[in-house]
Amino acid sequence: MIRVRRGAVPLLVALPPLAAAAGCLLPWEDLVVRPLGETQQRSLSSFHGSGLAACVGAALAVLMLADRVLRPTPSQWRDAALAFAGALLVTGSVLFTTSGGYPPASGEFYAVSVAPGLVVAGGAGVLLVLSALAAAAWRRAGSRSPASSG
């Protein structure tokens, strides 16, 4: 069983929402085009296409972090909102490479590479979903069923 120090819990709770926000602010893809000998490079951010879904998920995650700071008692609604925010982050990150940005590939005149922001946002989304599921399972395991009326 893994034991976490009490002082580390707030950091572990705050890390995924803050990483999601940072991931949405960083570039998501780098596009390099080489027409007729000259090289042009452009970084694509998350603020277009399906990347907007990830940005909404990051904003919701930060909002739920603020709610946790103001009201530290456990909340099923907060856990559900964090799971939804994580799902938005993962969905937005996955769809960005297929429809919002340019699919990672290389050709004779262009190359596309995934930038760190896409990985950070998608990873933060996965962590948010997993943490919400773990909190729900922990709460469910700690609850007692009512006595049977046998």
PyMOL commands that place a pseudoatom at each C-alpha (Angstrom):
pseudoatom trace, name=CA, resn=MET, resi=1, chain=A, elem=C, hetatm=0, pos=[0.000, 0.000, 0.000]
pseudoatom trace, name=CA, resn=ILE, resi=2, chain=A, elem=C, hetatm=0, pos=[1.294, 3.446, -0.882]
pseudoatom trace, name=CA, resn=ARG, resi=3, chain=A, elem=C, hetatm=0, pos=[1.268, 5.985, 1.930]
pseudoatom trace, name=CA, resn=VAL, resi=4, chain=A, elem=C, hetatm=0, pos=[1.356, 9.683, 1.123]
pseudoatom trace, name=CA, resn=ARG, resi=5, chain=A, elem=C, hetatm=0, pos=[2.469, 12.319, 3.611]
pseudoatom trace, name=CA, resn=ARG, resi=6, chain=A, elem=C, hetatm=0, pos=[-0.245, 14.719, 4.686]
pseudoatom trace, name=CA, resn=GLY, resi=7, chain=A, elem=C, hetatm=0, pos=[1.753, 17.714, 3.474]
pseudoatom trace, name=CA, resn=ALA, resi=8, chain=A, elem=C, hetatm=0, pos=[2.026, 16.252, -0.029]
pseudoatom trace, name=CA, resn=VAL, resi=9, chain=A, elem=C, hetatm=0, pos=[-1.715, 15.723, -0.531]
pseudoatom trace, name=CA, resn=PRO, resi=10, chain=A, elem=C, hetatm=0, pos=[-2.527, 19.368, -1.430]
pseudoatom trace, name=CA, resn=LEU, resi=11, chain=A, elem=C, hetatm=0, pos=[0.298, 19.345, -3.968]
pseudoatom trace, name=CA, resn=LEU, resi=12, chain=A, elem=C, hetatm=0, pos=[-0.922, 16.097, -5.519]
pseudoatom trace, name=CA, resn=VAL, resi=13, chain=A, elem=C, hetatm=0, pos=[-4.475, 17.476, -5.697]
pseudoatom trace, name=CA, resn=ALA, resi=14, chain=A, elem=C, hetatm=0, pos=[-3.366, 20.761, -7.285]
pseudoatom trace, name=CA, resn=LEU, resi=15, chain=A, elem=C, hetatm=0, pos=[-0.909, 19.291, -9.790]
pseudoatom trace, name=CA, resn=PRO, resi=16, chain=A, elem=C, hetatm=0, pos=[-3.290, 17.933, -12.503]
pseudoatom trace, name=CA, resn=PRO, resi=17, chain=A, elem=C, hetatm=0, pos=[-5.481, 21.078, -12.805]
pseudoatom trace, name=CA, resn=LEU, resi=18, chain=A, elem=C, hetatm=0, pos=[-2.437, 23.351, -12.904]
pseudoatom trace, name=CA, resn=ALA, resi=19, chain=A, elem=C, hetatm=0, pos=[-0.701, 21.081, -15.429]
pseudoatom trace, name=CA, resn=ALA, resi=20, chain=A, elem=C, hetatm=0, pos=[-3.868, 21.132, -17.566]
pseudoatom trace, name=CA, resn=ALA, resi=21, chain=A, elem=C, hetatm=0, pos=[-3.899, 24.933, -17.564]
pseudoatom trace, name=CA, resn=ALA, resi=22, chain=A, elem=C, hetatm=0, pos=[-0.182, 25.093, -18.400]
pseudoatom trace, name=CA, resn=GLY, resi=23, chain=A, elem=C, hetatm=0, pos=[-0.624, 22.510, -21.147]
pseudoatom trace, name=CA, resn=CYS, resi=24, chain=A, elem=C, hetatm=0, pos=[-3.337, 24.582, -22.800]
pseudoatom trace, name=CA, resn=LEU, resi=25, chain=A, elem=C, hetatm=0, pos=[-1.100, 27.658, -22.788]
pseudoatom trace, name=CA, resn=LEU, resi=26, chain=A, elem=C, hetatm=0, pos=[1.920, 25.909, -24.320]
pseudoatom trace, name=CA, resn=PRO, resi=27, chain=A, elem=C, hetatm=0, pos=[2.219, 25.166, -28.071]
pseudoatom trace, name=CA, resn=TRP, resi=28, chain=A, elem=C, hetatm=0, pos=[0.642, 21.864, -29.123]
pseudoatom trace, name=CA, resn=GLU, resi=29, chain=A, elem=C, hetatm=0, pos=[2.223, 21.231, -32.520]
pseudoatom trace, name=CA, resn=ASP, resi=30, chain=A, elem=C, hetatm=0, pos=[5.161, 22.512, -34.535]
pseudoatom trace, name=CA, resn=LEU, resi=31, chain=A, elem=C, hetatm=0, pos=[4.686, 22.727, -38.297]
pseudoatom trace, name=CA, resn=VAL, resi=32, chain=A, elem=C, hetatm=0, pos=[7.759, 23.107, -40.511]
pseudoatom trace, name=CA, resn=VAL, resi=33, chain=A, elem=C, hetatm=0, pos=[7.274, 23.836, -44.239]
pseudoatom trace, name=CA, resn=ARG, resi=34, chain=A, elem=C, hetatm=0, pos=[10.159, 23.895, -46.724]
pseudoatom trace, name=CA, resn=PRO, resi=35, chain=A, elem=C, hetatm=0, pos=[8.888, 25.269, -50.043]
pseudoatom trace, name=CA, resn=LEU, resi=36, chain=A, elem=C, hetatm=0, pos=[11.691, 25.681, -52.620]
pseudoatom trace, name=CA, resn=GLY, resi=37, chain=A, elem=C, hetatm=0, pos=[14.568, 25.814, -50.180]
pseudoatom trace, name=CA, resn=GLU, resi=38, chain=A, elem=C, hetatm=0, pos=[13.301, 28.242, -47.564]
pseudoatom trace, name=CA, resn=THR, resi=39, chain=A, elem=C, hetatm=0, pos=[12.121, 27.006, -44.173]
pseudoatom trace, name=CA, resn=GLN, resi=40, chain=A, elem=C, hetatm=0, pos=[9.090, 28.337, -42.357]
pseudoatom trace, name=CA, resn=GLN, resi=41, chain=A, elem=C, hetatm=0, pos=[8.148, 27.165, -38.890]
pseudoatom trace, name=CA, resn=ARG, resi=42, chain=A, elem=C, hetatm=0, pos=[4.877, 27.751, -37.066]
pseudoatom trace, name=CA, resn=SER, resi=43, chain=A, elem=C, hetatm=0, pos=[3.676, 26.615, -33.665]
pseudoatom trace, name=CA, resn=LEU, resi=44, chain=A, elem=C, hetatm=0, pos=[0.000, 25.745, -33.263]
pseudoatom trace, name=CA, resn=SER, resi=45, chain=A, elem=C, hetatm=0, pos=[-1.725, 26.378, -29.960]
pseudoatom trace, name=CA, resn=SER, resi=46, chain=A, elem=C, hetatm=0, pos=[-4.798, 24.779, -28.451]
pseudoatom trace, name=CA, resn=PHE, resi=47, chain=A, elem=C, hetatm=0, pos=[-7.026, 27.806, -29.022]
pseudoatom trace, name=CA, resn=HIS, resi=48, chain=A, elem=C, hetatm=0, pos=[-8.714, 26.545, -32.178]
pseudoatom trace, name=CA, resn=GLY, resi=49, chain=A, elem=C, hetatm=0, pos=[-10.655, 23.522, -33.341]
pseudoatom trace, name=CA, resn=SER, resi=50, chain=A, elem=C, hetatm=0, pos=[-11.114, 20.724, -30.867]
pseudoatom trace, name=CA, resn=GLY, resi=51, chain=A, elem=C, hetatm=0, pos=[-8.356, 22.191, -28.703]
pseudoatom trace, name=CA, resn=LEU, resi=52, chain=A, elem=C, hetatm=0, pos=[-11.025, 24.538, -27.368]
pseudoatom trace, name=CA, resn=ALA, resi=53, chain=A, elem=C, hetatm=0, pos=[-12.662, 21.541, -25.654]
pseudoatom trace, name=CA, resn=ALA, resi=54, chain=A, elem=C, hetatm=0, pos=[-9.399, 20.905, -23.843]
pseudoatom trace, name=CA, resn=CYS, resi=55, chain=A, elem=C, hetatm=0, pos=[-9.214, 24.570, -22.819]
pseudoatom trace, name=CA, resn=VAL, resi=56, chain=A, elem=C, hetatm=0, pos=[-12.750, 24.387, -21.403]
pseudoatom trace, name=CA, resn=GLY, resi=57, chain=A, elem=C, hetatm=0, pos=[-11.749, 21.224, -19.526]
pseudoatom trace, name=CA, resn=ALA, resi=58, chain=A, elem=C, hetatm=0, pos=[-8.663, 22.949, -18.106]
pseudoatom trace, name=CA, resn=ALA, resi=59, chain=A, elem=C, hetatm=0, pos=[-10.748, 25.935, -17.000]
pseudoatom trace, name=CA, resn=LEU, resi=60, chain=A, elem=C, hetatm=0, pos=[-13.261, 23.615, -15.317]
pseudoatom trace, name=CA, resn=ALA, resi=61, chain=A, elem=C, hetatm=0, pos=[-10.427, 21.753, -13.574]
pseudoatom trace, name=CA, resn=VAL, resi=62, chain=A, elem=C, hetatm=0, pos=[-8.975, 25.006, -12.210]
pseudoatom trace, name=CA, resn=LEU, resi=63, chain=A, elem=C, hetatm=0, pos=[-12.466, 26.076, -11.107]
pseudoatom trace, name=CA, resn=MET, resi=64, chain=A, elem=C, hetatm=0, pos=[-12.890, 22.785, -9.222]
pseudoatom trace, name=CA, resn=LEU, resi=65, chain=A, elem=C, hetatm=0, pos=[-9.450, 23.283, -7.639]
pseudoatom trace, name=CA, resn=ALA, resi=66, chain=A, elem=C, hetatm=0, pos=[-10.625, 26.679, -6.391]
pseudoatom trace, name=CA, resn=ASP, resi=67, chain=A, elem=C, hetatm=0, pos=[-13.788, 25.038, -5.061]
pseudoatom trace, name=CA, resn=ARG, resi=68, chain=A, elem=C, hetatm=0, pos=[-11.668, 22.469, -3.209]
pseudoatom trace, name=CA, resn=VAL, resi=69, chain=A, elem=C, hetatm=0, pos=[-9.587, 25.252, -1.653]
pseudoatom trace, name=CA, resn=LEU, resi=70, chain=A, elem=C, hetatm=0, pos=[-12.675, 27.186, -0.533]
pseudoatom trace, name=CA, resn=ARG, resi=71, chain=A, elem=C, hetatm=0, pos=[-14.668, 24.125, 0.567]
pseudoatom trace, name=CA, resn=PRO, resi=72, chain=A, elem=C, hetatm=0, pos=[-12.311, 21.269, 1.472]
pseudoatom trace, name=CA, resn=THR, resi=73, chain=A, elem=C, hetatm=0, pos=[-15.047, 18.770, 2.349]
pseudoatom trace, name=CA, resn=PRO, resi=74, chain=A, elem=C, hetatm=0, pos=[-15.409, 15.878, -0.120]
pseudoatom trace, name=CA, resn=SER, resi=75, chain=A, elem=C, hetatm=0, pos=[-17.982, 16.444, -2.844]
pseudoatom trace, name=CA, resn=GLN, resi=76, chain=A, elem=C, hetatm=0, pos=[-19.441, 14.034, -5.364]
pseudoatom trace, name=CA, resn=TRP, resi=77, chain=A, elem=C, hetatm=0, pos=[-20.310, 16.934, -7.671]
pseudoatom trace, name=CA, resn=ARG, resi=78, chain=A, elem=C, hetatm=0, pos=[-16.710, 18.131, -7.649]
pseudoatom trace, name=CA, resn=ASP, resi=79, chain=A, elem=C, hetatm=0, pos=[-15.438, 14.642, -8.431]
pseudoatom trace, name=CA, resn=ALA, resi=80, chain=A, elem=C, hetatm=0, pos=[-17.913, 14.356, -11.306]
pseudoatom trace, name=CA, resn=ALA, resi=81, chain=A, elem=C, hetatm=0, pos=[-16.898, 17.779, -12.633]
pseudoatom trace, name=CA, resn=LEU, resi=82, chain=A, elem=C, hetatm=0, pos=[-13.204, 16.798, -12.436]
pseudoatom trace, name=CA, resn=ALA, resi=83, chain=A, elem=C, hetatm=0, pos=[-13.914, 13.581, -14.338]
pseudoatom trace, name=CA, resn=PHE, resi=84, chain=A, elem=C, hetatm=0, pos=[-15.806, 15.587, -16.980]
pseudoatom trace, name=CA, resn=ALA, resi=85, chain=A, elem=C, hetatm=0, pos=[-12.949, 18.114, -17.183]
pseudoatom trace, name=CA, resn=GLY, resi=86, chain=A, elem=C, hetatm=0, pos=[-10.467, 15.282, -17.649]
pseudoatom trace, name=CA, resn=ALA, resi=87, chain=A, elem=C, hetatm=0, pos=[-12.629, 13.727, -20.346]
pseudoatom trace, name=CA, resn=LEU, resi=88, chain=A, elem=C, hetatm=0, pos=[-12.779, 17.083, -22.155]
pseudoatom trace, name=CA, resn=LEU, resi=89, chain=A, elem=C, hetatm=0, pos=[-8.990, 17.406, -21.949]
pseudoatom trace, name=CA, resn=VAL, resi=90, chain=A, elem=C, hetatm=0, pos=[-8.356, 13.933, -23.309]
pseudoatom trace, name=CA, resn=THR, resi=91, chain=A, elem=C, hetatm=0, pos=[-10.988, 14.235, -26.041]
pseudoatom trace, name=CA, resn=GLY, resi=92, chain=A, elem=C, hetatm=0, pos=[-9.772, 17.672, -27.105]
pseudoatom trace, name=CA, resn=SER, resi=93, chain=A, elem=C, hetatm=0, pos=[-6.153, 16.490, -27.173]
pseudoatom trace, name=CA, resn=VAL, resi=94, chain=A, elem=C, hetatm=0, pos=[-6.905, 13.374, -29.205]
pseudoatom trace, name=CA, resn=LEU, resi=95, chain=A, elem=C, hetatm=0, pos=[-9.195, 15.116, -31.676]
pseudoatom trace, name=CA, resn=PHE, resi=96, chain=A, elem=C, hetatm=0, pos=[-6.761, 18.004, -32.098]
pseudoatom trace, name=CA, resn=THR, resi=97, chain=A, elem=C, hetatm=0, pos=[-4.239, 15.807, -33.861]
pseudoatom trace, name=CA, resn=THR, resi=98, chain=A, elem=C, hetatm=0, pos=[-6.867, 14.368, -36.191]
pseudoatom trace, name=CA, resn=SER, resi=99, chain=A, elem=C, hetatm=0, pos=[-9.081, 17.370, -36.941]
pseudoatom trace, name=CA, resn=GLY, resi=100, chain=A, elem=C, hetatm=0, pos=[-7.989, 20.538, -35.118]
pseudoatom trace, name=CA, resn=GLY, resi=101, chain=A, elem=C, hetatm=0, pos=[-4.302, 20.602, -35.908]
pseudoatom trace, name=CA, resn=TYR, resi=102, chain=A, elem=C, hetatm=0, pos=[-2.312, 18.734, -38.512]
pseudoatom trace, name=CA, resn=PRO, resi=103, chain=A, elem=C, hetatm=0, pos=[-1.887, 14.986, -38.167]
pseudoatom trace, name=CA, resn=PRO, resi=104, chain=A, elem=C, hetatm=0, pos=[1.680, 14.165, -37.025]
pseudoatom trace, name=CA, resn=ALA, resi=105, chain=A, elem=C, hetatm=0, pos=[3.387, 13.058, -40.223]
pseudoatom trace, name=CA, resn=SER, resi=106, chain=A, elem=C, hetatm=0, pos=[6.244, 14.012, -42.449]
pseudoatom trace, name=CA, resn=GLY, resi=107, chain=A, elem=C, hetatm=0, pos=[6.447, 14.548, -46.151]
pseudoatom trace, name=CA, resn=GLU, resi=108, chain=A, elem=C, hetatm=0, pos=[8.784, 15.924, -48.736]
pseudoatom trace, name=CA, resn=PHE, resi=109, chain=A, elem=C, hetatm=0, pos=[7.965, 19.574, -48.038]
pseudoatom trace, name=CA, resn=TYR, resi=110, chain=A, elem=C, hetatm=0, pos=[6.570, 19.589, -44.522]
pseudoatom trace, name=CA, resn=ALA, resi=111, chain=A, elem=C, hetatm=0, pos=[6.961, 17.979, -41.106]
pseudoatom trace, name=CA, resn=VAL, resi=112, chain=A, elem=C, hetatm=0, pos=[4.659, 18.087, -38.106]
pseudoatom trace, name=CA, resn=SER, resi=113, chain=A, elem=C, hetatm=0, pos=[5.763, 17.260, -34.588]
pseudoatom trace, name=CA, resn=VAL, resi=114, chain=A, elem=C, hetatm=0, pos=[3.843, 17.138, -31.355]
pseudoatom trace, name=CA, resn=ALA, resi=115, chain=A, elem=C, hetatm=0, pos=[4.885, 19.852, -28.906]
pseudoatom trace, name=CA, resn=PRO, resi=116, chain=A, elem=C, hetatm=0, pos=[4.957, 19.358, -25.115]
pseudoatom trace, name=CA, resn=GLY, resi=117, chain=A, elem=C, hetatm=0, pos=[1.701, 21.220, -24.460]
pseudoatom trace, name=CA, resn=LEU, resi=118, chain=A, elem=C, hetatm=0, pos=[-0.395, 18.523, -26.142]
pseudoatom trace, name=CA, resn=VAL, resi=119, chain=A, elem=C, hetatm=0, pos=[1.199, 15.767, -24.084]
pseudoatom trace, name=CA, resn=VAL, resi=120, chain=A, elem=C, hetatm=0, pos=[0.916, 17.723, -20.828]
pseudoatom trace, name=CA, resn=ALA, resi=121, chain=A, elem=C, hetatm=0, pos=[-2.765, 18.568, -21.390]
pseudoatom trace, name=CA, resn=GLY, resi=122, chain=A, elem=C, hetatm=0, pos=[-3.679, 15.015, -22.390]
pseudoatom trace, name=CA, resn=GLY, resi=123, chain=A, elem=C, hetatm=0, pos=[-1.716, 13.535, -19.479]
pseudoatom trace, name=CA, resn=ALA, resi=124, chain=A, elem=C, hetatm=0, pos=[-3.354, 15.931, -17.035]
pseudoatom trace, name=CA, resn=GLY, resi=125, chain=A, elem=C, hetatm=0, pos=[-6.745, 14.871, -18.387]
pseudoatom trace, name=CA, resn=VAL, resi=126, chain=A, elem=C, hetatm=0, pos=[-5.940, 11.217, -17.794]
pseudoatom trace, name=CA, resn=LEU, resi=127, chain=A, elem=C, hetatm=0, pos=[-4.781, 12.033, -14.244]
pseudoatom trace, name=CA, resn=LEU, resi=128, chain=A, elem=C, hetatm=0, pos=[-7.979, 13.971, -13.557]
pseudoatom trace, name=CA, resn=VAL, resi=129, chain=A, elem=C, hetatm=0, pos=[-10.181, 11.095, -14.695]
pseudoatom trace, name=CA, resn=LEU, resi=130, chain=A, elem=C, hetatm=0, pos=[-8.180, 8.549, -12.703]
pseudoatom trace, name=CA, resn=SER, resi=131, chain=A, elem=C, hetatm=0, pos=[-8.161, 10.698, -9.552]
pseudoatom trace, name=CA, resn=ALA, resi=132, chain=A, elem=C, hetatm=0, pos=[-11.920, 11.264, -9.788]
pseudoatom trace, name=CA, resn=LEU, resi=133, chain=A, elem=C, hetatm=0, pos=[-12.503, 7.534, -10.219]
pseudoatom trace, name=CA, resn=ALA, resi=134, chain=A, elem=C, hetatm=0, pos=[-10.206, 6.762, -7.282]
pseudoatom trace, name=CA, resn=ALA, resi=135, chain=A, elem=C, hetatm=0, pos=[-12.015, 9.296, -5.077]
pseudoatom trace, name=CA, resn=ALA, resi=136, chain=A, elem=C, hetatm=0, pos=[-15.373, 7.801, -6.027]
pseudoatom trace, name=CA, resn=ALA, resi=137, chain=A, elem=C, hetatm=0, pos=[-14.146, 4.261, -5.333]
pseudoatom trace, name=CA, resn=TRP, resi=138, chain=A, elem=C, hetatm=0, pos=[-12.627, 5.330, -2.011]
pseudoatom trace, name=CA, resn=ARG, resi=139, chain=A, elem=C, hetatm=0, pos=[-15.860, 7.021, -0.992]
pseudoatom trace, name=CA, resn=ARG, resi=140, chain=A, elem=C, hetatm=0, pos=[-17.882, 3.978, -2.075]
pseudoatom trace, name=CA, resn=ALA, resi=141, chain=A, elem=C, hetatm=0, pos=[-15.615, 1.574, -0.158]
pseudoatom trace, name=CA, resn=GLY, resi=142, chain=A, elem=C, hetatm=0, pos=[-15.949, 3.700, 2.973]
pseudoatom trace, name=CA, resn=SER, resi=143, chain=A, elem=C, hetatm=0, pos=[-19.726, 3.894, 2.873]
pseudoatom trace, name=CA, resn=ARG, resi=144, chain=A, elem=C, hetatm=0, pos=[-21.821, 1.435, 4.782]
pseudoatom trace, name=CA, resn=SER, resi=145, chain=A, elem=C, hetatm=0, pos=[-24.968, -0.040, 3.442]
pseudoatom trace, name=CA, resn=PRO, resi=146, chain=A, elem=C, hetatm=0, pos=[-28.088, 0.378, 5.536]
pseudoatom trace, name=CA, resn=ALA, resi=147, chain=A, elem=C, hetatm=0, pos=[-29.007, -2.489, 7.797]
pseudoatom trace, name=CA, resn=SER, resi=148, chain=A, elem=C, hetatm=0, pos=[-31.277, -4.988, 6.164]
pseudoatom trace, name=CA, resn=SER, resi=149, chain=A, elem=C, hetatm=0, pos=[-34.795, -5.221, 7.455]
pseudoatom trace, name=CA, resn=GLY, resi=150, chain=A, elem=C, hetatm=0, pos=[-34.568, -8.973, 7.549]
for i in range(1, 150): cmd.bond("trace and resi %d" % i, "trace and resi %d" % (i + 1))
show_as sticks, trace
zoom trace
